[in-house]
């Protein structure tokens, strides 16, 4: 268990610290953390999957104005798949974990131009944040929904 936590934290450092930022290494460490977790550790595994989704979405964001649509779609699909897996694995009473997952799914669907699915996930994030007494989280999701526009991603236009 300790090894899984160390690997997870190392992945977070590789993803978030500018001095050592390396999304490939972050992904490697998150996968290692996932591999080290017991099958029954649903929350720990869901957190790893969420971070793998975050890593893929960061790759998309970094490439969105310079890379071709197929590469961008691969990153978005990776992010969606990992966040959906995290959502499926997270217990329904873990609202503190579910709210940000729904927020990110709303962001990803919105960024991809799927304006039918994006609002559903944003509304669910807002509901969960309000249920846990987090008005800031709810407001952040409302802001994200308000600025969701597919034109922000010109290389995805078909």
Secondary structure, DSSP 8 states (H G I E B T S, - for coil): -HHHHHHHHHHHHHHH-GGG--HHHHHHHHHHHHHHS-TT-HHHHHHHHHHHHHHHHHHHHHHTTTS-HHHHHHHHHHHHHHHHHHHHHS-TT-HHHHHHHHHHHHHHHHHTT-TTTHHHHHHHHHHHHHHTT-HHHHHHHHHHHHT--GGG-GGG--
